[in-house]
Amino acid sequence: MNVILGNVDRLLSGVDDPDAQEAGTAIRQAAASLVGLGDTASTLRQTWDDIDPTAIDLVQVARRVRCDARAENPSADIDVVAPDSCWVSGDSRLVTVLSELVENGLEHAQSNAGVEMRIDPGCEWTEIHVIDHGPGLAPSERAVLNGDMETPLEHGSGLGLWIVNWIVSISGGQLDVTVDGTAGTVVTISLPTADLETKESRR
């Protein structure tokens, strides 16, 4: 696909015909989409291994995701509403989960509404809500997060949301999606609250 992208750019640089330019742009977009799909598939391979959950600070994960997202989208409004720390059972692949949801939220957010990650600690379960203010996830994409089966005519736009579903599932967590046509989408991830006594005993 990278070879295709390079050659399309070379061809278009010497073509003035509007129809040819339009066709070349369509080829470039399709090739770029496949490159992105390949990158996501590479990430998917890493999720097949069983996760050995340990205690991880979800606040630090959210802040890292915010930092990375702002590096890619300097003007993006990304908020983290959370306590100083919040330990859950999981591993570093939770970064992939939140990154995918934040990226998806920024892509669909209306104007500069941005995305918020809000963490609510609990005794047994801790929730993190990823909130955007876009038009809301399509039913097919909500089905992906809910783990419903795809059909040939109704499928998610990519592998990213499937990765979110799988990592949360094998981490022992749960997913819930709420869509409000006026407020946007809230994806809630519930993760087991970590036993810090166990964590300390392993040191």
N, C-alpha and C positions, 0 to 999 in steps of 0.2 A: 504493500500500500504506500510505503514511503517513496518507492521508485515511481509509482503512478503519480503521486502528488508532485514530485519534482518535475516529471515530464509534462504534466498538465500545465504547470506554471510556465515552463519554457515555451510550450505551444501557444498559450494565451498571450504571452508577451509580444508575439509577432502576428496576432490576429485582431483585426478591427471589426469584423462582422458581428453585429449584436447577437444573432442567433448562435453563432459559434461561442461567443463569450458566455452566453447563458448556459449552453450545454457543458462547457468546460467548468463553470462554477458548480453545476450539479454534480459533475464527476468529482470535483475537489471535495465537496461536502460529504458525498457518500464515502470516499476514501478516508477522510478524516474521521468519520463516524466509526468506520471499521477499525482504524488504528486505536481509537478510544475503547472500543469493545474488546480488542485484544489485550489492552492494558488491564481492563477490568477482569477479563478472564484469567489473567495471570494472578491477580489478587484472589480470585475465586479459588484457585488451586490451593492457596495457602490456608483456606478455611476448612479443608477436608479433614485435616488432622484434628484429633480430639483436643479440646481445650482442657488444660489442667488449671482450673480457676484458682486464683490467689487473691489476696487483698490488694486493691488498686484504688487510688484516690480519684474519684470521678470528677472532682473539681479541677484537678490538674489536667485530666484528659480533655475536659471541655475548654479550658484555657489554651491548651496546645492547639486544638482544632480551630479556635477563634484566631490565634496567631497565624496559623497556616493559611486560613481562608482570607484573612486580611492581606497577606502577602500576595495572594493571587487576585484579590479584588480590593485594592486600596481604599476605594470609596464606600465599600460595603459597611452597613450598620449591623454589627453582630454583638449582641449583649450576652453576658453570662450572669445570671442571678442565682447566687449560691452562697452557702456558708464558706468559711475559710477552708474546710476540708470535708470530705464525705467518702468514706471507704465502702466499696462494694466488692462482691465476688465477681471476678472477671480477669481479663488480661489485656495486653496492649492492642488487641484487635478491636477493642471498643473505639479506638481512634478512627478506624475505618468506618465504623457504624455512624458515628456522629459527623464525620467529614462528608459522607454521602448524603446524609439528611440535610446538613447545612448547605451544601452545594446545590441540592435539589430545591431547597427553600429559596436561596438567593436567585436561582434561575427563574422561579415563578413568582417572586415577590413583586407586588405592584409598586411602581415608581421606586422610591428609595426606602420602602417600609422596613427592609432588613429582616433579620432572623434573631430569635431569642432562644437561648438554652436556659431553662429554669430547673434547678435541682431541689427536690423535696425529700429530705432524709426521713427514714422511718425505722422502727425497731427491727422489723423483719424484712421489709422491702423498701427500697429507695427508688424514687421515680425521677427520671429526667424527661422534661417536655421540650421538644424542638418545635418552635412556633414560627410560622411564617404568615404573611398577610396577602397571599396570592389568591387566585381563583379556586384553589382547592385541588387536591389530587384527583385524577380521573378514576372512575370506578375500577378500571383494569389495574391501575397502580396500587389502589387500596387493597385489591385482591392479592397482589404480590406480598404486601406487608402482612396481610392476614393469613398468608400461607395457603390461599385457595389455589386450585388447579387452574392453569392457563389452558386456553383453547386456541386453535390456529387463527381464529378471527379476533380474539380478545387477548392481547398479550401486553405485558409491561414494556416500557420503552427501552429497557436495557437490563443488564445483569446487576446493576448497582443495588436496586431495592431488594433483589433476591439475596444478595450478600448480607444486607442489613438483617433480613429475616433469619438467615441461617446462623449468623454469628450470635445474635441475641438468643436464639433457640438453644444452641449448643452451650451457651453460657449459663443456661438455666433461667433465662429471663423471659419476659412476656412483652408483647407489643399491642398497642391500641391506637387506632387512628380516628380522629374526630375531624370532620370537615364542616365548616360554616361558610356559606356562600358570601358572607359579608366580612367575616373575620379571617378566613384562610384555613390553614391546616395545622392541627396539633398532633404530632406523633409522640406518644408516651411510651417510654421504655421502662419497665419495672425490672430491677435487678436485685438479687439477694443482698441484703446488707451484710457486710463482712464482719466476721467475728474477730475483733482486734486482739482479744486475749490469745486466740489461736495464732494470729500473726506474730505477736510478740514472743510466743513460746517457740516459734521456728527460728528465731534469731540466735 
